[in-house]
Amino acid sequence: MAAKVDQDTCIGCGACVGACPTGAIALNDEGKAQVDADTCIDCGACVGVCPVGAVTLD
């Protein structure tokens, strides 16, 4: 499992990028958050900081 980002909801603020302790989240070429599933540890830190609820854990 890994965090998922709803690309339609993401506003590209980068809050999740800064909150991720493993660096698993980066902004893609479109300015939206993208999760590297191999690096994500499912801690949920990104979920709590997303101001629009675009990040979830599956």
All heavy atoms as a GROMACS GRO file, in nm:
protein
  378
    1MET      N    1   0.082  -0.119   0.000
    1MET     CA    2   0.000   0.000   0.000
    1MET      C    3   0.086   0.125   0.000
    1MET      O    4   0.198   0.124   0.048
    1MET     CB    5  -0.089   0.002   0.124
    1MET     CG    6  -0.223  -0.060   0.098
    1MET     SD    7  -0.349  -0.046   0.226
    1MET     CE    8  -0.274   0.006   0.375
    2ALA      N    9   0.028   0.231  -0.050
    2ALA     CA   10   0.097   0.360  -0.052
    2ALA      C   11  -0.008   0.469  -0.056
    2ALA      O   12  -0.123   0.445  -0.092
    2ALA     CB   13   0.188   0.369  -0.173
    3ALA      N   14   0.032   0.588  -0.019
    3ALA     CA   15  -0.058   0.703  -0.028
    3ALA      C   16  -0.095   0.724  -0.174
    3ALA      O   17  -0.017   0.695  -0.265
    3ALA     CB   18   0.010   0.826   0.029
    4LYS      N   19  -0.214   0.776  -0.196
    4LYS     CA   20  -0.262   0.806  -0.330
    4LYS      C   21  -0.300   0.953  -0.336
    4LYS      O   22  -0.349   1.010  -0.238
    4LYS     CB   23  -0.387   0.724  -0.362
    4LYS     CG   24  -0.370   0.575  -0.351
    4LYS     CD   25  -0.314   0.518  -0.477
    4LYS     CE   26  -0.314   0.365  -0.464
    4LYS     NZ   27  -0.222   0.300  -0.546
    5VAL      N   28  -0.277   1.014  -0.450
    5VAL     CA   29  -0.312   1.155  -0.470
    5VAL      C   30  -0.416   1.164  -0.581
    5VAL      O   31  -0.394   1.116  -0.692
    5VAL     CB   32  -0.188   1.239  -0.507
    5VAL    CG1   33  -0.228   1.384  -0.531
    5VAL    CG2   34  -0.082   1.230  -0.398
    6ASP      N   35  -0.528   1.227  -0.551
    6ASP     CA   36  -0.630   1.254  -0.652
    6ASP      C   37  -0.581   1.375  -0.732
    6ASP      O   38  -0.581   1.488  -0.682
    6ASP     CB   39  -0.763   1.283  -0.585
    6ASP     CG   40  -0.876   1.311  -0.684
    6ASP    OD1   41  -0.846   1.346  -0.801
    6ASP    OD2   42  -0.992   1.298  -0.645
    7GLN      N   43  -0.538   1.349  -0.853
    7GLN     CA   44  -0.480   1.454  -0.937
    7GLN      C   45  -0.579   1.566  -0.970
    7GLN      O   46  -0.539   1.680  -0.992
    7GLN     CB   47  -0.424   1.394  -1.066
    7GLN     CG   48  -0.309   1.297  -1.044
    7GLN     CD   49  -0.186   1.367  -0.990
    7GLN    OE1   50  -0.133   1.458  -1.053
    7GLN    NE2   51  -0.140   1.326  -0.874
    8ASP      N   52  -0.708   1.535  -0.972
    8ASP     CA   53  -0.808   1.636  -1.002
    8ASP      C   54  -0.831   1.731  -0.884
    8ASP      O   55  -0.870   1.845  -0.903
    8ASP     CB   56  -0.942   1.571  -1.040
    8ASP     CG   57  -0.933   1.496  -1.173
    8ASP    OD1   58  -0.854   1.538  -1.260
    8ASP    OD2   59  -1.006   1.397  -1.189
    9THR      N   60  -0.805   1.681  -0.763
    9THR     CA   61  -0.827   1.761  -0.642
    9THR      C   62  -0.701   1.834  -0.598
    9THR      O   63  -0.708   1.943  -0.543
    9THR     CB   64  -0.876   1.670  -0.528
    9THR    OG1   65  -0.993   1.599  -0.572
    9THR    CG2   66  -0.910   1.749  -0.404
   10CYS      N   67  -0.584   1.777  -0.624
   10CYS     CA   68  -0.456   1.835  -0.581
   10CYS      C   69  -0.438   1.976  -0.637
   10CYS      O   70  -0.460   2.000  -0.756
   10CYS     CB   71  -0.341   1.745  -0.627
   10CYS     SG   72  -0.177   1.807  -0.586
   11ILE      N   73  -0.399   2.068  -0.548
   11ILE     CA   74  -0.376   2.207  -0.590
   11ILE      C   75  -0.226   2.240  -0.602
   11ILE      O   76  -0.189   2.353  -0.629
   11ILE     CB   77  -0.445   2.307  -0.495
   11ILE    CG1   78  -0.393   2.292  -0.352
   11ILE    CG2   79  -0.596   2.292  -0.503
   11ILE    CD1   80  -0.444   2.398  -0.254
   12GLY      N   81  -0.141   2.141  -0.578
   12GLY     CA   82   0.003   2.159  -0.594
   12GLY      C   83   0.068   2.248  -0.491
   12GLY      O   84   0.169   2.311  -0.518
   13CYS      N   85   0.013   2.252  -0.371
   13CYS     CA   86   0.067   2.340  -0.267
   13CYS      C   87   0.199   2.290  -0.208
   13CYS      O   88   0.275   2.367  -0.152
   13CYS     CB   89  -0.036   2.361  -0.156
   13CYS     SG   90  -0.066   2.215  -0.054
   14GLY      N   91   0.223   2.159  -0.216
   14GLY     CA   92   0.347   2.102  -0.166
   14GLY      C   93   0.349   2.070  -0.018
   14GLY      O   94   0.453   2.028   0.033
   15ALA      N   95   0.238   2.088   0.051
   15ALA     CA   96   0.234   2.057   0.194
   15ALA      C   97   0.271   1.911   0.221
   15ALA      O   98   0.345   1.881   0.314
   15ALA     CB   99   0.097   2.089   0.253
   16CYS      N  100   0.222   1.822   0.139
   16CYS     CA  101   0.250   1.679   0.157
   16CYS      C  102   0.397   1.647   0.131
   16CYS      O  103   0.455   1.561   0.196
   16CYS     CB  104   0.161   1.596   0.066
   16CYS     SG  105   0.175   1.634  -0.110
   17VAL      N  106   0.456   1.720   0.037
   17VAL     CA  107   0.598   1.700   0.005
   17VAL      C  108   0.682   1.727   0.130
   17VAL      O  109   0.770   1.649   0.166
   17VAL     CB  110   0.642   1.790  -0.112
   17VAL    CG1  111   0.792   1.777  -0.136
   17VAL    CG2  112   0.564   1.757  -0.238
   18GLY      N  113   0.654   1.838   0.196
   18GLY     CA  114   0.728   1.876   0.315
   18GLY      C  115   0.701   1.786   0.434
   18GLY      O  116   0.787   1.770   0.520
   19ALA      N  117   0.583   1.727   0.439
   19ALA     CA  118   0.545   1.643   0.553
   19ALA      C  119   0.598   1.501   0.543
   19ALA      O  120   0.609   1.432   0.644
   19ALA     CB  121   0.393   1.639   0.566
   20CYS      N  122   0.632   1.456   0.424
   20CYS     CA  123   0.673   1.316   0.405
   20CYS      C  124   0.813   1.291   0.462
   20CYS      O  125   0.911   1.350   0.417
   20CYS     CB  126   0.672   1.281   0.257
   20CYS     SG  127   0.716   1.109   0.226
   21PRO      N  128   0.822   1.201   0.561
   21PRO     CA  129   0.952   1.175   0.624
   21PRO      C  130   1.051   1.097   0.538
   21PRO      O  131   1.170   1.097   0.567
   21PRO     CB  132   0.915   1.096   0.750
   21PRO     CG  133   0.789   1.026   0.714
   21PRO     CD  134   0.715   1.122   0.624
   22THR      N  135   1.001   1.033   0.433
   22THR     CA  136   1.091   0.953   0.349
   22THR      C  137   1.118   1.016   0.213
   22THR      O  138   1.191   0.959   0.132
   22THR     CB  139   1.033   0.811   0.326
   22THR    OG1  140   0.910   0.822   0.254
   22THR    CG2  141   1.013   0.738   0.457
   23GLY      N  142   1.056   1.131   0.186
   23GLY     CA  143   1.076   1.195   0.056
   23GLY      C  144   1.006   1.122  -0.057
   23GLY      O  145   1.048   1.131  -0.172
   24ALA      N  146   0.898   1.050  -0.026
   24ALA     CA  147   0.828   0.971  -0.126
   24ALA      C  148   0.736   1.053  -0.215
   24ALA      O  149   0.684   1.002  -0.313
   24ALA     CB  150   0.747   0.861  -0.057
   25ILE      N  151   0.715   1.180  -0.180
   25ILE     CA  152   0.623   1.262  -0.258
   25ILE      C  153   0.700   1.379  -0.322
   25ILE      O  154   0.780   1.445  -0.256
   25ILE     CB  155   0.509   1.318  -0.171
   25ILE    CG1  156   0.439   1.204  -0.096
   25ILE    CG2  157   0.409   1.395  -0.256
   25ILE    CD1  158   0.332   1.250   0.000
   26ALA      N  159   0.670   1.401  -0.448
   26ALA     CA  160   0.730   1.514  -0.521
   26ALA      C  161   0.623   1.573  -0.611
   26ALA      O  162   0.522   1.509  -0.640
   26ALA     CB  163   0.848   1.466  -0.604
   27LEU      N  164   0.644   1.696  -0.654
   27LEU     CA  165   0.552   1.755  -0.750
   27LEU      C  166   0.596   1.715  -0.890
   27LEU      O  167   0.714   1.723  -0.923
   27LEU     CB  168   0.551   1.908  -0.735
   27LEU     CG  169   0.501   1.963  -0.601
   27LEU    CD1  170   0.503   2.116  -0.604
   27LEU    CD2  171   0.363   1.911  -0.567
   28ASN      N  172   0.501   1.671  -0.970
   28ASN     CA  173   0.532   1.627  -1.106
   28ASN      C  174   0.539   1.746  -1.201
   28ASN      O  175   0.529   1.861  -1.160
   28ASN     CB  176   0.432   1.520  -1.153
   28ASN     CG  177   0.290   1.572  -1.162
   28ASN    OD1  178   0.263   1.691  -1.174
   28ASN    ND2  179   0.194   1.479  -1.159
   29ASP      N  180   0.556   1.720  -1.329
   29ASP     CA  181   0.570   1.825  -1.430
   29ASP      C  182   0.447   1.915  -1.439
   29ASP      O  183   0.456   2.027  -1.486
   29ASP     CB  184   0.598   1.764  -1.567
   29ASP     CG  185   0.735   1.700  -1.575
   29ASP    OD1  186   0.821   1.732  -1.491
   29ASP    OD2  187   0.756   1.617  -1.666
   30GLU      N  188   0.333   1.864  -1.394
   30GLU     CA  189   0.210   1.941  -1.397
   30GLU      C  190   0.188   2.018  -1.266
   30GLU      O  191   0.085   2.082  -1.248
   30GLU     CB  192   0.093   1.849  -1.426
   30GLU     CG  193   0.102   1.784  -1.563
   30GLU     CD  194   0.006   1.668  -1.581
   30GLU    OE1  195  -0.068   1.636  -1.486
   30GLU    OE2  196   0.007   1.610  -1.690
   31GLY      N  197   0.283   2.006  -1.174
   31GLY     CA  198   0.272   2.076  -1.046
   31GLY      C  199   0.184   2.007  -0.945
   31GLY      O  200   0.144   2.067  -0.846
   32LYS      N  201   0.153   1.881  -0.968
   32LYS     CA  202   0.068   1.803  -0.878
   32LYS      C  203   0.154   1.702  -0.802
   32LYS      O  204   0.257   1.656  -0.851
   32LYS     CB  205  -0.040   1.727  -0.957
   32LYS     CG  206  -0.124   1.814  -1.048
   32LYS     CD  207  -0.222   1.897  -0.971
   32LYS     CE  208  -0.308   1.981  -1.062
   32LYS     NZ  209  -0.449   1.950  -1.053
   33ALA      N  210   0.109   1.668  -0.683
   33ALA     CA  211   0.183   1.572  -0.601
   33ALA      C  212   0.176   1.432  -0.660
   33ALA      O  213   0.073   1.391  -0.713
   33ALA     CB  214   0.127   1.570  -0.459
   34GLN      N  215   0.288   1.362  -0.651
   34GLN     CA  216   0.296   1.226  -0.700
   34GLN      C  217   0.373   1.144  -0.598
   34GLN      O  218   0.477   1.187  -0.549
   34GLN     CB  219   0.367   1.224  -0.835
   34GLN     CG  220   0.373   1.088  -0.899
   34GLN     CD  221   0.421   1.098  -1.043
   34GLN    OE1  222   0.398   1.196  -1.113
   34GLN    NE2  223   0.491   0.996  -1.087
   35VAL      N  224   0.323   1.023  -0.567
   35VAL     CA  225   0.382   0.938  -0.465
   35VAL      C  226   0.464   0.827  -0.528
   35VAL      O  227   0.419   0.759  -0.620
   35VAL     CB  228   0.271   0.874  -0.377
   35VAL    CG1  229   0.332   0.782  -0.271
   35VAL    CG2  230   0.186   0.981  -0.311
   36ASP      N  231   0.585   0.807  -0.476
   36ASP     CA  232   0.668   0.694  -0.514
   36ASP      C  233   0.630   0.580  -0.420
   36ASP      O  234   0.667   0.580  -0.302
   36ASP     CB  235   0.816   0.728  -0.499
   36ASP     CG  236   0.908   0.612  -0.530
   36ASP    OD1  237   0.859   0.499  -0.555
   36ASP    OD2  238   1.030   0.632  -0.528
   37ALA      N  239   0.554   0.485  -0.470
   37ALA     CA  240   0.501   0.376  -0.387
   37ALA      C  241   0.611   0.291  -0.324
   37ALA      O  242   0.591   0.234  -0.217
   37ALA     CB  243   0.408   0.288  -0.470
   38ASP      N  244   0.725   0.284  -0.388
   38ASP     CA  245   0.835   0.203  -0.333
   38ASP      C  246   0.900   0.269  -0.211
   38ASP      O  247   0.961   0.201  -0.130
   38ASP     CB  248   0.942   0.178  -0.439
   38ASP     CG  249   0.892   0.089  -0.552
   38ASP    OD1  250   0.803   0.005  -0.526
   38ASP    OD2  251   0.942   0.104  -0.665
   39THR      N  252   0.887   0.400  -0.199
   39THR     CA  253   0.948   0.474  -0.089
   39THR      C  254   0.848   0.504   0.022
   39THR      O  255   0.886   0.522   0.138
   39THR     CB  256   1.008   0.606  -0.141
   39THR    OG1  257   1.095   0.576  -0.251
   39THR    CG2  258   1.089   0.677  -0.035
   40CYS      N  259   0.720   0.510  -0.010
   40CYS     CA  260   0.614   0.541   0.087
   40CYS      C  261   0.607   0.433   0.195
   40CYS      O  262   0.609   0.314   0.165
   40CYS     CB  263   0.480   0.552   0.014
   40CYS     SG  264   0.340   0.584   0.122
   41ILE      N  265   0.597   0.477   0.322
   41ILE     CA  266   0.588   0.383   0.434
   41ILE      C  267   0.448   0.384   0.498
   41ILE      O  268   0.429   0.331   0.607
   41ILE     CB  269   0.696   0.411   0.541
   41ILE    CG1  270   0.682   0.554   0.596
   41ILE    CG2  271   0.835   0.386   0.484
   41ILE    CD1  272   0.770   0.583   0.718
   42ASP      N  273   0.351   0.444   0.432
   42ASP     CA  274   0.212   0.446   0.478
   42ASP      C  275   0.195   0.507   0.617
   42ASP      O  276   0.112   0.463   0.694
   42ASP     CB  277   0.152   0.305   0.478
   42ASP     CG  278   0.149   0.242   0.342
   42ASP    OD1  279   0.123   0.314   0.244
   42ASP    OD2  280   0.174   0.120   0.332
   43CYS      N  281   0.272   0.609   0.648
   43CYS     CA  282   0.264   0.669   0.781
   43CYS      C  283   0.145   0.765   0.794
   43CYS      O  284   0.100   0.794   0.904
   43CYS     CB  285   0.394   0.741   0.816
   43CYS     SG  286   0.426   0.890   0.718
   44GLY      N  287   0.096   0.819   0.683
   44GLY     CA  288  -0.018   0.908   0.684
   44GLY      C  289   0.013   1.053   0.714
   44GLY      O  290  -0.079   1.134   0.724
   45ALA      N  291   0.139   1.089   0.727
   45ALA     CA  292   0.174   1.228   0.755
   45ALA      C  293   0.123   1.322   0.646
   45ALA      O  294   0.079   1.434   0.675
   45ALA     CB  295   0.325   1.243   0.770
   46CYS      N  296   0.123   1.278   0.524
   46CYS     CA  297   0.079   1.360   0.412
   46CYS      C  298  -0.073   1.381   0.413
   46CYS      O  299  -0.121   1.488   0.375
   46CYS     CB  300   0.120   1.295   0.280
   46CYS     SG  301   0.068   1.122   0.263
   47VAL      N  302  -0.145   1.282   0.459
   47VAL     CA  303  -0.291   1.289   0.461
   47VAL      C  304  -0.338   1.404   0.550
   47VAL      O  305  -0.426   1.482   0.513
   47VAL     CB  306  -0.352   1.156   0.507
   47VAL    CG1  307  -0.503   1.167   0.520
   47VAL    CG2  308  -0.314   1.043   0.413
   48GLY      N  309  -0.279   1.415   0.666
   48GLY     CA  310  -0.321   1.515   0.763
   48GLY      C  311  -0.290   1.659   0.725
   48GLY      O  312  -0.353   1.751   0.777
   49VAL      N  313  -0.195   1.680   0.636
   49VAL     CA  314  -0.157   1.818   0.601
   49VAL      C  315  -0.219   1.868   0.471
   49VAL      O  316  -0.211   1.987   0.442
   49VAL     CB  317  -0.004   1.836   0.595
   49VAL    CG1  318   0.060   1.806   0.730
   49VAL    CG2  319   0.058   1.752   0.485
   50CYS      N  320  -0.281   1.781   0.394
   50CYS     CA  321  -0.338   1.824   0.267
   50CYS      C  322  -0.462   1.909   0.293
   50CYS      O  323  -0.560   1.863   0.350
   50CYS     CB  324  -0.377   1.703   0.182
   50CYS     SG  325  -0.448   1.751   0.022
   51PRO      N  326  -0.458   2.036   0.248
   51PRO     CA  327  -0.569   2.127   0.278
   51PRO      C  328  -0.697   2.098   0.198
   51PRO      O  329  -0.804   2.148   0.234
   51PRO     CB  330  -0.514   2.264   0.242
   51PRO     CG  331  -0.411   2.237   0.138
   51PRO     CD  332  -0.350   2.104   0.177
   52VAL      N  333  -0.687   2.018   0.094
   52VAL     CA  334  -0.805   1.989   0.011
   52VAL      C  335  -0.844   1.842   0.013
   52VAL      O  336  -0.934   1.801  -0.061
   52VAL     CB  337  -0.784   2.038  -0.134
   52VAL    CG1  338  -0.773   2.190  -0.138
   52VAL    CG2  339  -0.665   1.972  -0.199
   53GLY      N  340  -0.778   1.761   0.093
   53GLY     CA  341  -0.813   1.619   0.104
   53GLY      C  342  -0.780   1.536  -0.018
   53GLY      O  343  -0.844   1.434  -0.043
   54ALA      N  344  -0.680   1.577  -0.093
   54ALA     CA  345  -0.643   1.504  -0.215
   54ALA      C  346  -0.561   1.380  -0.187
   54ALA      O  347  -0.550   1.293  -0.273
   54ALA     CB  348  -0.568   1.596  -0.310
   55VAL      N  349  -0.502   1.370  -0.069
   55VAL     CA  350  -0.414   1.257  -0.037
   55VAL      C  351  -0.487   1.160   0.056
   55VAL      O  352  -0.543   1.201   0.159
   55VAL     CB  353  -0.284   1.304   0.028
   55VAL    CG1  354  -0.188   1.188   0.047
   55VAL    CG2  355  -0.219   1.414  -0.053
   56THR      N  356  -0.486   1.033   0.019
   56THR     CA  357  -0.549   0.930   0.100
   56THR      C  358  -0.457   0.809   0.112
   56THR      O  359  -0.365   0.794   0.032
   56THR     CB  360  -0.683   0.884   0.039
   56THR    OG1  361  -0.660   0.836  -0.094
   56THR    CG2  362  -0.785   0.998   0.036
   57LEU      N  363  -0.485   0.724   0.208
   57LEU     CA  364  -0.415   0.595   0.219
   57LEU      C  365  -0.512   0.487   0.173
   57LEU      O  366  -0.627   0.486   0.213
   57LEU     CB  367  -0.372   0.568   0.363
   57LEU     CG  368  -0.258   0.651   0.418
   57LEU    CD1  369  -0.231   0.611   0.563
   57LEU    CD2  370  -0.132   0.632   0.336
   58ASP      N  371  -0.464   0.397   0.090
   58ASP     CA  372  -0.548   0.285   0.043
   58ASP      C  373  -0.525   0.165   0.130
   58ASP      O  374  -0.422   0.134   0.173
   58ASP     CB  375  -0.516   0.251  -0.102
   58ASP     CG  376  -0.599   0.334  -0.198
   58ASP    OD1  377  -0.690   0.403  -0.153
   58ASP    OD2  378  -0.570   0.326  -0.319
   0.00000   0.00000   0.00000
